[in-house]
Amino acid sequence: MNSNAIKVWDISGGIHPPENKQQSLRYGLEKAPLPERLILPLQQHIGARAEPVVQIGDRVLKGQLLAEARGLVSCPLHAPTSGTVVEIDLAPYPHASGLPELAIILDSDGEDRWIERQPVADYRTLEPATLMQMIREAGVSGLGGAGFPSAVKLNARPEQKIHTLIINGTECEPYITADDTAMRYRADQVVAGIEILMHIIRPEQVLIGIEDNKPEAIAAMRAAVGERPLQVVVFPTKYPSGGEKQLIQILTGKEVPSGGLPADIGMLCQNIGTLLAIHDAILLGQPLISRIVTLTGDALQHPTNVEALIGTPVSDLLAFAGLQPERLQRLVVGGPMMGFTLENPVAPIIKTSNCLIAATREELPPPPPALPCIRCGLCAEACPADLLPQQLHWFAMGKEYDQLKRQHLFDCIECGACSYVCPSSIPLVQYYRAAKAEIRALELQHLKAEHSRQRFEQRQARLQREAEQKELERQARAEKAARLKAAKEAEAAQAPKATSETTDTPAAAAAAKPPALSDEQKQLKIAAATAQMAVKKANKQLAANPDNTELQAQIAELEKAAQAAQAAFEAATGGNAEAPAVRTAPSKETL
């Protein structure tokens, strides 16, 4: 199953720049020395930066979590060695912009002590979701491209059934030999990583694509594959065949739709370095804390490939490779086609750093001044995405963003083939990158404005609804009041006239009122009420002290006095007045 049993296709365009790969392959895979200080940026992947979970002064062990993933598209960060967190602040960052990035600074204690690891004895007994969670928690992201979190990439939507797993062993860009070295010396681990992915996504076929300029890697991979249902596919060397969409076209003859993803056509691509990280995460229980980096360029005495800890300063690796500062003209991170110049060698390597080129002036001379376009069309012939670089250039200069979208600017993979063949030395890719950034900024601005507009309209609608509700409630109250008023008027109109006549005459009104009391009668009424109050008070005291015989005798006398006072009052009023009402507190017996 590992022979070239399937057909390969060609891609449009492409170029054949000098490879310059042999100089870094002479010493095999070496191990970089343990640095004294590690700089660990929180943004080493596409998506949201990680959130620190440690503080300054904390002592940590190798493999310990330093920063957790924030959101779905994010990756956690782990300690590459044991030591002390000395700072969490902006630090040099390997990026084309040259801007610093928030980072955790870790001073090594030299002991390199691990946390307790939990390797999986048999991953085939675990569910795919469990394995993907382990890969996510290990901080695995793409090590060969833009650094997309691997767990997110593996978790395709149900309608995106992955039927073909493609392993990208192409490494087509000049100078870079990190994946070549990994396949030569760690082919068994690479194949083990492939088998873990096969258990997760259950593909129908697995294709390992390798260019024919890597015979040692091809032989090592075929030996490691053995009789497994994997196919090592060898095809002619051409740049940029390592692009994800280009590799899919070479191996399957299918094209990813414009603006689409490989998953849209049932494909999934993974890089060699990512497979090693998946192997370590599942079978060894180790998070992603190191990677293979190519150290090359004529300014180095010892160009090689090293396994280096994430966060190692670039200057430390260059010193290990024997940097000759007097010969160094330009320091490039990545390859000469798609890489960028690094101004500050204190910046660290990160998860996506696959190559450092310490170039002399003769090796990578400064580009000549750009001349006017002569419309030769060489850029269109070299473009692997079948775009029109010349038209994109004009539209980018004129900031005609709608035209750029219609010309599929975002299908450009920024491989630099058009700039490489341009006889006028026009930095075409730089124009495309700037235009993409401006379009993204405008779209983000438009998105924010649209969001603000929607929020304003929703607020206005809510205020309108509240006002309408208040008006309905006011109308309801007014209608209720009108109905009550009408009911009262109707009731008054239906009352008998006789009642009205008897109640409206002064005589009837006078008869209805009780006669007024004289001063003597008022005094008798007060006396009767006072006597009754004395009886009630005495009864309350007796309830609290039931054995008090003296109080019992007093109560009998008070009752007689109250009866006498009441009788005197009734005799004075002729029995027509009401008995005096006395309001007293309840006794305990009544509670």
VOTOR-338385 format. One record per residue (C-alpha): z, x, y. Coordinates in steps of 0.1 Angstrom, whole numbers, plus 5000, padded with zeros to 4 digits. Each point is the difference from the previous one (the first is absolute). Example, Ala and Ser with C-alpha at 12.3 -4.5 7.8 and 13.67 -1.06 7.14 Angstrom:
VOTOR-338385
507851234955
499350145034
//
This chain:
VOTOR-338385
500050005000
500150305023
496450085001
497549925027
499049674983
499449805031
497350025026
500750145034
498449905033
499350185032
501249925035
498149995032
500050305022
502650274994
499950375007
500750334982
502250225022
501250344987
502849934975
502450295006
502249904971
500250314978
502350215023
502949764995
499649974962
500750364991
503849984996
500449674982
502949765010
502950175017
503349875012
500950045037
503450145008
502849775010
500049975038
503250035021
499149685020
497949704992
498549765025
499549654985
498049765022
500849644994
496349915003
498150164971
497949704990
498149715013
502249715011
503549995015
502150315002
503050044978
503549915012
502750284997
503049924978
501850335007
501750145030
500350345016
502550214981
499449834966
499750224970
497349894977
498750094965
496450074989
498349674994
502549795020
498749725022
499850105037
498049715014
499249664985
496749815002
499849765030
497849714990
497449954973
497650285011
502450295002
501450284979
503550144996
500850365006
502150234978
501750345003
497850284987
503150224994
503749995004
501550085034
501349855033
498449765024
500250185033
497849795023
498149675002
497650035029
496450055011
498550314983
496650174997
497649794979
496750094983
497749755018
496850035020
501749875031
502650285000
502749745008
503550054985
501449754975
503549884992
501350224971
503150094980
500850375002
501650134968
501650354997
499850124964
503250134983
498050214976
501449834969
497249754994
502349764982
498549684987
501549655000
500449834967
496549914989
499049704978
496850074981
498449724980
499950074963
497349754992
498349845029
497949784977
503149784995
500249925037
498249745020
497350115024
502049865029
503050214991
497850324998
498449925034
503549965015
501050344986
496850155015
500949845033
503650125000
498750364991
498150005033
496650054984
497149975024
496450124998
499950385001
496350035005
499049765028
501749815027
503349974982
500049634990
503249904981
499150014963
502049704989
498349785026
496650124989
500849934963
501349655008
496649835002
499849635007
499449774970
496449935010
499450385001
500150084963
499650384996
497650074972
499150365008
502550285008
498350305017
501750345002
498850215029
499850364989
497050075023
501750205028
496650055016
501150155033
499650385005
503050234995
502349744984
501050074964
503349824996
498749744976
497950254982
503150214994
502049694989
497449914974
499850364987
503850054996
501549654997
497349804982
502549864975
502249865028
496949865018
498949814968
503649884995
499949865036
496749834991
501549834970
502949875021
497549845024
498149864970
503249834988
500549855034
496549875009
498549974965
496450105010
497049964977
498850355006
501350335016
497550245016
501150355011
497450135025
499750385004
497350205018
498150254979
501350305021
503449984982
499350114964
503550114992
501549685013
497549804980
500850194968
503849965005
499749625007
497749944969
502550194978
502949805014
498249674996
499250064964
499249684982
501549775026
497849725014
499250205032
496750135012
499750335018
496849955021
498450315015
497449975027
498250235025
501950155029
499349845034
502149945030
501649745005
499949874965
503849995000
500149715024
501549704982
497049775006
497550284993
501750094967
499949644988
496349995007
499450324981
502049904969
499149634999
497049945022
501949735018
500749995038
503149895017
499249735025
500050095037
503649955012
501249954964
502250194976
499350134965
502349744986
497649735013
497650114973
502650074973
500350385006
503150225007
499850375010
502850254996
500350365009
501050294977
503050085020
501249645001
499849994961
502350314998
502449825023
499949694979
500650214969
503150165016
501449675013
499949824966
500350274973
502250245019
501949775023
499050225030
499049865034
497050155019
501550315016
497350264995
496250044997
497350264993
498650155032
497050235003
500650315022
496850165010
497950165027
498950355008
503250065021
502149994968
500450304978
501149794970
498149675000
501449784972
501249654990
503849945001
502349724991
502049965032
502849775010
499249725024
501250105034
499450374996
498950155033
496450115001
501150345013
502150064968
497049934977
497750225021
502550284999
500149974962
496250024998
500050325022
498849875034
498450265022
500849865035
497650235018
497149854980
501049645003
497649805023
500649654988
502549834977
498649694983
501949734981
497749854974
496450114995
497650135026
498049675000
502849745003
503050215009
501550075034
501350305019
503750054999
501450155032
503650044990
500650184966
503649895001
498849664989
500749924963
497749904972
500349634991
498949794970
496350005011
499850375008
497750144974
498750325017
500750265027
497150215012
500950315020
496550075012
498650305019
497649975029
497150114978
501049744973
500349695022
498550105034
500649775030
497449725002
497250075026
499749775030
498549664992
496349955010
498149685006
499049804970
496450084989
499749694978
499250214969
501649754976
501750274979
503449825005
498649684985
498650194970
503450164994
502149695004
501549894966
500849655013
496449925011
501049975036
498150105031
502150275016
497750045030
500349645009
503850014995
500150305022
498349825029
502049694996
503350204999
499050195032
499349675017
503149834986
497949724986
502649894974
498249684989
497050214992
502150254981
501449734978
496649864993
498950354990
502950014976
501950285017
503049954978
498050084968
499850365013
502350224978
500050275026
498750264975
498450215028
496650034982
498249875031
501750255022
499350284975
496349955001
499649925037
497850275016
501449905034
503650074989
501149665011
503649924987
498949664987
503149944979
502250055030
498249725019
500449774970
503750074996
500649945037
498049674999
501949884970
503350075017
498949825031
498849704980
503249984981
502050025033
497949725015
500449794969
503750055000
500249925037
497949684994
502349914971
503150045021
498349795028
499049734975
503550004986
501549965035
497549725007
500949824969
503750035007
499549875036
498049704987
502649934974
502750015026
498149775023
499449764971
503750014991
501049925036
497549725001
501449854968
503650035014
499049835032
498249724982
503149954977
502349985030
497749745016
499949794968
503850024999
500349895036
497749714995
501949894969
503350015020
498449795027
498649754976
503449974983
501749945033
497549745010
500549824967
503850005004
499749865035
497649734989
502349904972
503049985023
498049785024
498949774972
503549974987
501349915035
497349745004
500849834967
503849975006
501349635003
500349865035
503349844992
501550344993
498550125032
501549725019
503550024985
500250375004
498550015034
502449765018
503050155018
502449764981
498950114966
500250365011
503549955013
501049824967
498650284979
502250265018
503750034990
502549915027
501450295021
503650114993
502749995026
502150315007
502949874979
497749934971
498550355003
503550154998
500849794969
496750114984
500850375006
503549954986
498749844968
497450294996
502750265005
502249844974
497250004975
499350365007
503650094994
499949824966
496850194990
501550345010
503249944981
498049904969
498150335002
503250195002
501449814970
496950084980
500750375006
503749954991
500349714976
503750074992
501249965036
502149694998
500950025037
496449985010
499549704977
502749815019
498450095033
496649874989
501649664991
501449985035
496750115016
498149744981
502449735012
499650125036
496250014996
500049644987
502249895029
497750175026
496949844984
501649665000
501050035037
496550105009
498549714981
502549755016
499050135034
496349964994
500249674981
498550174968
496650045017
500050385005
499050254974
502650214984
500350355016
497750254982
501750324992
497950314989
502150224978
499250304978
499949924962
503050084979
500050224970
500149704978
496649875014
498350344997
//
